[in-house]
Amino acid sequence: MELPAVNLNSSHQVLGKSNISAKNSSNPFELKTLQVEITTKCNFECKMCLHAQNSLISQEMSIDLFEKIAESLFPTLEHLILYGVGEPLTHPDFLSILQISRKFLPHKAKLEFTTNGSLLTSEYLNLILQYHIDRIIVSIDSPFIAKIKQMREGFTNEVFDNLIYLANEYHAGKIGEIAIETIISKENLYDLPFLIDFCSKNGIPQIFFSHLLPYTNDMERKSIFLPISEEAFRILDEIGKIGWEILDQIILTPKYHKILIADKHSQIKKLLQTIEMIKNKEIELDLHKITDVQTKKYSILEAKKMFTYLSELAEQKRIKIDLPPLFAESTKRECPFAARNALFITYDGSIIPCYNFGHEHSMIINHHERIIHPYILGSIADPETSCKKVLELHSILTSISTKVPYCGDCVYSTQNCYYISDNTGDCYGNQPGCNECPYSTGFVKCLFDFNSNRRKS
């Protein structure tokens, strides 16, 4: 199922060589970052990937379509990302795609791609680097071969060899930046210090960390984040402790010891005082998530300690790291695509507001399954495509923390609310619905900023 197609035809806002813009708009949008999915094919079967949960048909963007996109949109870009659901290096015309990219991109525009590293041999990398690549990101979740083979089916020792050669070329000044992208879960949390050591020993300067996006209930159990505020976590944890004490006094203790009714009442009074404090401070709190807090508390606290240690270790080893939050701060949400004036284009030329809305999939969040339908703004196949819907959505998502509701701490998010089953809309009337987006809270990463202006001369 796809969300209703949007008619983007308009006479005064045009998608073409002049870029996506609206000069007379009160909220002008000028496309700066573009992510292009050149293929949905992949030679790995990673457990944490959309491919493992969704039977995507392997499709490749034609060179003709890519060149049309390049001619229309690349001349004023600042940043081009060649990556989508698939492994970009499986595209048979990848080198031609790089050549076309450099032909139409401005001289100072950044060009990057993310890869699983399996096809990034020294011979192929030497050919790739002819096109002035600003960054290559390699997906690695553990330095231990046995562990990573479990997580990424298809992984071989050669990936590490390719990565080390890539690092050597980086230090020779042949590429702007290199990095590792790592998915954090209960499976690899304790491997992460060794991953930093691996990067330090092999000259890999940075790691982008992201939480596991739970497509299934099993993946949700392996994830290490809670879509609630840290304040809500502390309060729910306290309520849970008091609740167990009350149950212990009422149900368990009387079987063995005589206790005073007043003791029971003191705990109940403490519980009521806590709830009253919540009301007075107008704190959003979903009491149904007490079980989540109790279930994930140990993992969250362990991750918190681990993150502190990782930050210290990375500083000591001079490795740049970007750690995701463990809790959500609804007032600090940011749409990574809107904040960077970015759009996503799928293999068939469909224009999508963000990576998350590119393909049909489900995710587990707030005790329920949420279906994400593709949200198509238009198509590059129409040279007169308008940006009206892009502008409307951009004006909302650049202020997502105030214009889009957040369901994490809302009591209705666990009670079959009408607006949580899919991304059709939210309770503010926005379409599509970004009200449970794990990218806006920073739990899951989709776009990465550059750390330097270094590039191949």
C-alpha positions as CSV (number, residue, x, y, z in Angstrom):
1,M,0.0,0.0,0.0
2,E,1.2,3.5,-0.8
3,L,-0.1,6.7,0.7
4,P,-2.2,8.8,-1.8
5,A,0.0,10.2,-4.6
6,V,0.5,14.0,-4.5
7,N,-0.1,16.2,-7.5
8,L,2.9,18.3,-7.8
9,N,2.2,20.2,-11.0
10,S,2.4,23.9,-10.5
11,S,3.4,26.8,-12.8
12,H,5.5,28.8,-10.3
13,Q,7.4,26.1,-8.4
14,V,9.4,23.8,-10.7
15,L,11.7,20.9,-10.3
16,G,14.4,21.4,-12.8
17,K,17.9,22.8,-13.5
18,S,17.1,25.7,-11.3
19,N,16.9,23.3,-8.3
20,I,14.0,22.8,-5.9
21,S,13.1,26.3,-4.7
22,A,10.3,28.7,-4.2
23,K,11.6,32.3,-4.2
24,N,8.3,33.9,-3.1
25,S,7.6,31.4,-0.3
26,S,7.6,32.6,3.3
27,N,9.5,29.4,4.0
28,P,11.8,28.9,1.1
29,F,13.3,25.5,0.4
30,E,16.4,25.0,-1.7
31,L,17.6,21.4,-2.1
32,K,21.1,21.1,-0.6
33,T,21.4,17.3,0.2
34,L,20.1,14.5,-2.0
35,Q,20.2,10.8,-1.2
36,V,19.8,8.6,-4.3
37,E,19.0,4.9,-4.1
38,I,20.7,3.4,-7.1
39,T,19.7,-0.2,-6.2
40,T,17.7,-2.3,-3.8
41,K,19.9,-5.3,-4.5
42,C,22.2,-6.6,-1.7
43,N,24.7,-9.4,-1.5
44,F,24.3,-9.7,2.3
45,E,21.4,-10.8,4.5
46,C,21.8,-8.7,7.7
47,K,19.5,-9.5,10.5
48,M,18.9,-5.8,11.3
49,C,18.1,-4.7,7.8
50,L,14.8,-4.0,6.0
51,H,15.7,-6.7,3.5
52,A,15.5,-9.4,6.2
53,Q,12.0,-8.3,7.1
54,N,10.6,-7.2,3.8
55,S,10.7,-9.2,0.5
56,L,12.0,-6.3,-1.6
57,I,12.4,-7.0,-5.2
58,S,15.9,-6.3,-6.4
59,Q,15.8,-3.3,-8.7
60,E,18.4,-1.0,-10.2
61,M,18.1,2.6,-11.3
62,S,18.9,2.9,-15.0
63,I,21.8,5.0,-16.1
64,D,19.4,7.1,-18.2
65,L,17.2,7.9,-15.2
66,F,20.2,8.7,-13.0
67,E,21.6,11.1,-15.6
68,K,18.2,12.8,-15.8
69,I,18.2,13.2,-12.0
70,A,21.8,14.5,-12.2
71,E,21.1,17.0,-14.9
72,S,18.0,18.3,-13.1
73,L,19.1,18.4,-9.5
74,F,22.9,18.0,-9.0
75,P,24.2,21.4,-10.3
76,T,23.3,23.3,-7.1
77,L,23.7,20.5,-4.6
78,E,26.1,20.7,-1.6
79,H,26.0,17.0,-0.7
80,L,25.1,13.8,-2.7
81,I,24.7,10.4,-1.0
82,L,24.6,7.3,-3.2
83,Y,22.9,4.9,-0.9
84,G,19.4,3.4,-0.2
85,V,18.1,0.0,0.9
86,G,20.6,-1.9,-1.3
87,E,24.4,-2.2,-1.5
88,P,25.4,0.5,-4.0
89,L,28.5,-1.4,-5.2
90,T,26.3,-4.2,-6.6
91,H,25.2,-1.8,-9.3
92,P,26.9,-2.9,-12.6
93,D,27.3,0.8,-13.7
94,F,28.6,2.2,-10.4
95,L,31.7,3.8,-11.9
96,S,29.5,5.4,-14.6
97,I,27.2,6.7,-11.8
98,L,30.2,8.3,-10.1
99,Q,31.4,9.8,-13.4
100,I,28.0,11.3,-14.1
101,S,27.8,12.6,-10.5
102,R,31.0,14.5,-10.8
103,K,30.0,15.8,-14.2
104,F,27.0,17.6,-12.9
105,L,27.9,18.3,-9.2
106,P,29.5,21.7,-8.3
107,H,33.2,21.4,-7.7
108,K,32.9,21.8,-3.9
109,A,29.9,19.4,-3.5
110,K,30.4,16.4,-1.2
111,L,30.0,12.9,-2.7
112,E,29.7,9.9,-0.4
113,F,28.3,6.4,-0.2
114,T,27.8,3.7,2.5
115,T,28.8,0.1,1.8
116,N,29.1,-3.3,3.5
117,G,32.7,-3.4,2.3
118,S,32.5,-6.8,0.6
119,L,33.1,-5.4,-2.9
120,L,35.4,-2.6,-1.9
121,T,38.6,-4.4,-3.0
122,S,41.8,-2.6,-3.4
123,E,41.5,-2.8,-7.2
124,Y,37.9,-1.5,-7.3
125,L,38.6,1.2,-4.7
126,N,41.5,2.6,-6.8
127,L,39.0,3.0,-9.7
128,I,36.4,4.6,-7.4
129,L,38.8,7.1,-6.0
130,Q,39.4,8.7,-9.4
131,Y,36.1,10.5,-8.9
132,H,37.1,12.5,-5.8
133,I,35.0,10.7,-3.1
134,D,34.5,12.8,0.0
135,R,33.5,10.0,2.3
136,I,33.0,6.3,2.4
137,I,31.2,4.7,5.3
138,V,31.5,1.0,6.0
139,S,29.0,-0.9,8.1
140,I,30.7,-2.9,10.8
141,D,29.0,-3.9,14.1
142,S,31.8,-5.8,15.8
143,P,35.6,-6.5,15.4
144,F,35.0,-10.1,16.1
145,I,34.5,-12.2,12.9
146,A,32.3,-14.9,14.5
147,K,30.0,-12.3,16.0
148,I,29.6,-10.2,12.8
149,K,29.0,-13.2,10.7
150,Q,26.0,-14.0,12.9
151,M,24.7,-10.5,12.5
152,R,25.5,-10.0,8.8
153,E,25.2,-13.1,6.7
154,G,27.6,-13.0,3.8
155,F,30.4,-11.2,5.8
156,T,33.9,-12.5,5.2
157,N,37.4,-11.8,6.5
158,E,38.1,-9.9,3.2
159,V,35.9,-7.0,4.4
160,F,38.4,-6.3,7.2
161,D,41.2,-6.4,4.6
162,N,39.3,-4.0,2.4
163,L,38.6,-1.7,5.3
164,I,42.3,-1.6,6.3
165,Y,43.3,-0.8,2.7
166,L,40.6,2.0,2.6
167,A,42.2,3.4,5.8
168,N,45.6,3.4,4.2
169,E,44.3,5.3,1.2
170,Y,42.6,7.8,3.5
171,H,45.9,8.5,5.3
172,A,47.6,8.9,1.9
173,G,45.2,11.8,1.3
174,K,43.2,10.1,-1.4
175,I,39.8,10.5,0.2
176,G,38.2,13.2,2.4
177,E,36.7,11.1,5.2
178,I,36.1,7.5,6.2
179,A,34.0,6.1,9.0
180,I,32.4,3.0,10.4
181,E,28.7,2.8,10.9
182,T,27.6,0.5,13.8
183,I,24.2,-0.7,14.9
184,I,23.9,-1.0,18.7
185,S,21.9,-3.8,20.3
186,K,22.2,-6.2,23.2
187,E,24.1,-8.5,20.9
188,N,27.1,-6.3,20.5
189,L,27.0,-3.7,23.3
190,Y,30.1,-5.2,25.0
191,D,32.0,-5.5,21.8
192,L,32.0,-1.7,21.3
193,P,35.2,-0.9,23.3
194,F,37.1,-3.5,21.2
195,L,35.7,-1.8,18.0
196,I,37.2,1.5,19.1
197,D,40.5,-0.3,19.7
198,F,40.2,-1.8,16.2
199,C,39.7,1.6,14.7
200,S,42.6,3.1,16.6
201,K,45.0,0.3,15.5
202,N,43.9,0.5,11.9
203,G,43.7,4.2,11.3
204,I,39.9,4.6,11.1
205,P,39.1,8.0,12.6
206,Q,35.4,7.9,13.4
207,I,32.4,5.7,14.2
208,F,28.7,6.6,13.7
209,F,26.6,4.7,16.2
210,S,22.9,4.1,15.8
211,H,20.3,2.0,17.7
212,L,18.7,-1.1,16.2
213,L,15.5,-0.1,14.5
214,P,13.0,-2.8,15.7
215,Y,11.1,-4.2,12.7
216,T,9.9,-7.1,14.8
217,N,9.1,-7.9,18.4
218,D,12.3,-9.9,18.7
219,M,14.3,-7.0,17.5
220,E,12.5,-4.7,19.9
221,R,13.7,-6.9,22.8
222,K,17.2,-6.6,21.5
223,S,17.1,-2.8,21.2
224,I,18.5,-0.6,24.0
225,F,16.5,2.6,24.1
226,L,13.1,3.7,25.4
227,P,10.9,6.2,23.4
228,I,10.1,8.1,26.6
229,S,11.9,11.0,28.4
230,E,14.5,10.3,31.0
231,E,12.4,12.0,33.6
232,A,9.5,9.7,32.8
233,F,11.9,6.7,33.1
234,R,12.9,7.8,36.6
235,I,9.4,8.4,37.7
236,L,8.1,5.1,36.3
237,D,10.9,3.3,37.9
238,E,10.1,4.8,41.2
239,I,6.4,3.9,40.8
240,G,7.3,0.4,39.9
241,K,9.5,0.0,43.0
242,I,6.7,1.4,45.3
243,G,4.1,-0.9,43.5
244,W,6.2,-4.0,44.2
245,E,6.6,-3.0,47.8
246,I,2.9,-2.6,48.2
247,L,2.2,-6.0,46.5
248,D,4.9,-7.5,48.8
249,Q,3.2,-6.1,51.9
250,I,-0.4,-7.0,50.9
251,I,0.1,-10.4,49.2
252,L,3.4,-12.0,50.3
253,T,4.5,-10.7,53.7
254,P,1.3,-11.4,55.6
255,K,1.7,-15.1,54.9
256,Y,4.8,-15.1,57.2
257,H,4.7,-12.0,59.3
258,K,2.2,-9.8,61.0
259,I,2.4,-6.3,59.7
260,L,0.7,-3.0,60.5
261,I,-2.0,-1.7,58.1
262,A,-0.3,1.7,58.5
263,D,2.8,0.3,56.8
264,K,0.8,-0.6,53.7
265,H,-0.9,2.8,53.9
266,S,2.4,4.7,54.0
267,Q,3.5,3.1,50.7
268,I,0.1,3.8,49.1
269,K,0.4,7.4,50.3
270,K,3.8,7.6,48.7
271,L,2.5,6.3,45.4
272,L,-0.4,8.8,45.4
273,Q,2.0,11.7,46.3
274,T,4.2,10.7,43.3
275,I,1.2,10.7,41.0
276,E,0.0,14.0,42.3
277,M,3.5,15.5,41.7
278,I,3.2,14.3,38.1
279,K,-0.1,16.1,37.7
280,N,1.2,19.3,39.3
281,K,4.3,19.4,37.0
282,E,2.2,18.6,34.0
283,I,4.5,15.7,33.1
284,E,3.4,13.5,30.2
285,L,3.4,10.0,31.5
286,D,2.1,6.7,30.3
287,L,1.7,4.4,33.3
288,H,1.4,1.4,31.0
289,K,5.1,1.7,30.3
290,I,6.1,0.7,33.8
291,T,6.6,-2.8,32.5
292,D,8.9,-1.5,29.7
293,V,11.0,0.3,32.3
294,Q,11.3,-2.7,34.5
295,T,12.1,-5.0,31.6
296,K,14.7,-2.7,30.0
297,K,16.1,-1.0,33.1
298,Y,19.2,-3.2,33.5
299,S,20.1,-2.9,29.8
300,I,19.5,0.9,29.8
301,L,21.7,1.5,32.9
302,E,24.4,-0.8,31.5
303,A,24.3,1.0,28.2
304,K,24.5,4.4,30.0
305,K,27.7,3.2,31.8
306,M,29.1,1.8,28.5
307,F,28.4,5.0,26.6
308,T,30.3,7.0,29.3
309,Y,33.2,4.6,29.0
310,L,33.1,4.6,25.2
311,S,33.3,8.4,25.2
312,E,36.3,8.4,27.5
313,L,38.0,5.6,25.5
314,A,37.3,7.3,22.1
315,E,38.8,10.6,23.4
316,Q,41.9,8.7,24.7
317,K,42.3,6.9,21.3
318,R,41.4,10.1,19.3
319,I,38.5,8.4,17.6
320,K,35.4,10.6,16.8
321,I,32.2,8.9,17.9
322,D,28.6,9.9,17.7
323,L,26.4,8.0,20.3
324,P,22.6,8.0,20.1
325,P,20.5,9.0,23.1
326,L,18.9,6.3,25.3
327,F,15.8,8.4,25.9
328,A,13.6,10.7,23.9
329,E,13.5,14.5,24.4
330,S,10.3,15.5,22.5
331,T,11.2,19.2,22.6
332,K,14.6,18.6,20.9
333,R,13.3,16.5,18.0
334,E,14.7,17.2,14.6
335,C,13.9,15.8,11.2
336,P,17.4,15.0,9.8
337,F,16.2,15.5,6.2
338,A,14.2,18.8,6.8
339,A,17.1,20.2,8.8
340,R,19.5,19.7,6.0
341,N,17.1,20.6,3.1
342,A,17.4,17.0,1.9
343,L,15.2,14.7,-0.1
344,F,15.4,11.0,-1.0
345,I,14.9,9.5,-4.4
346,T,14.2,5.8,-4.8
347,Y,15.5,3.5,-7.6
348,D,12.4,4.3,-9.8
349,G,12.8,8.1,-9.6
350,S,10.1,8.7,-6.9
351,I,10.7,11.8,-4.8
352,I,10.4,11.0,-1.1
353,P,10.7,13.4,1.9
354,C,13.0,11.0,3.8
355,Y,14.7,7.6,3.8
356,N,12.1,6.2,6.3
357,F,9.2,6.7,3.9
358,G,10.9,5.1,0.9
359,H,9.6,1.6,1.2
360,E,6.8,-0.3,3.0
361,H,7.8,-1.8,6.3
362,S,6.7,-2.1,9.9
363,M,8.3,-1.3,13.2
364,I,7.5,-2.0,16.8
365,I,7.3,1.0,19.1
366,N,5.2,1.9,22.2
367,H,3.7,-1.6,22.5
368,H,2.3,-1.8,19.0
369,E,3.2,-2.4,15.4
370,R,3.3,0.7,13.1
371,I,3.1,0.3,9.4
372,I,5.2,2.7,7.4
373,H,3.8,3.3,3.9
374,P,5.8,4.9,1.1
375,Y,5.0,8.6,0.9
376,I,5.7,9.8,-2.7
377,L,5.8,13.5,-3.3
378,G,6.2,13.2,-7.1
379,S,8.5,11.7,-9.7
380,I,11.6,12.9,-11.5
381,A,10.1,11.5,-14.7
382,D,8.0,14.6,-14.9
383,P,10.3,17.6,-15.7
384,E,7.7,20.1,-14.6
385,T,7.1,18.5,-11.2
386,S,6.3,21.2,-8.6
387,C,7.6,21.6,-5.1
388,K,4.4,22.7,-3.5
389,K,4.1,19.6,-1.2
390,V,7.8,19.6,-0.5
391,L,7.4,23.2,0.8
392,E,4.4,22.4,2.9
393,L,6.0,19.5,4.5
394,H,9.3,21.3,5.0
395,S,7.6,24.1,6.9
396,I,6.2,21.5,9.3
397,L,9.2,19.3,9.7
398,T,11.7,22.1,10.3
399,S,9.6,22.8,13.4
400,I,8.8,19.2,14.2
401,S,9.2,19.6,18.0
402,T,6.3,22.1,18.1
403,K,4.2,21.3,15.0
404,V,4.3,17.4,15.2
405,P,3.0,15.6,18.3
406,Y,5.2,13.0,20.0
407,C,3.6,9.8,21.1
408,G,6.4,8.4,23.4
409,D,5.0,9.8,26.7
410,C,1.4,10.0,25.6
411,V,-1.0,7.6,27.4
412,Y,-2.9,6.9,24.2
413,S,0.2,5.5,22.4
414,T,-0.3,2.1,24.1
415,Q,-4.1,2.2,23.9
416,N,-4.8,1.6,20.2
417,C,-4.9,5.3,19.3
418,Y,-6.2,5.9,15.8
419,Y,-3.1,7.8,14.8
420,I,-0.4,5.2,15.7
421,S,-1.3,2.2,13.4
422,D,0.5,3.8,10.4
423,N,2.1,7.0,9.1
424,T,-1.0,8.3,7.3
425,G,-1.4,11.2,9.7
426,D,-1.2,12.5,13.3
427,C,-3.6,14.0,15.8
428,Y,-2.6,17.5,14.8
429,G,-3.8,16.9,11.3
430,N,-0.4,16.6,9.6
431,Q,0.1,14.2,6.7
432,P,2.1,12.1,6.7
433,G,2.5,11.1,10.3
434,C,6.0,11.6,11.9
435,N,4.7,11.3,15.4
436,E,6.6,8.2,16.4
437,C,9.7,8.7,14.2
438,P,12.8,7.2,15.7
439,Y,15.0,9.3,13.4
440,S,13.7,12.6,14.8
441,T,14.7,11.6,18.3
442,G,18.1,10.5,17.2
443,F,17.7,6.9,18.1
444,V,18.3,5.9,14.5
445,K,20.7,7.8,12.2
446,C,20.1,8.4,8.5
447,L,22.3,11.4,7.6
448,F,25.7,12.3,8.9
449,D,27.4,15.7,8.8
450,F,30.9,16.1,7.7
451,N,33.6,16.8,10.3
452,S,36.1,18.5,8.0
453,N,36.7,20.2,4.7
454,R,39.5,17.8,3.8
455,R,39.2,16.2,0.4
456,K,41.4,14.8,-2.3
457,S,43.2,17.6,-4.2
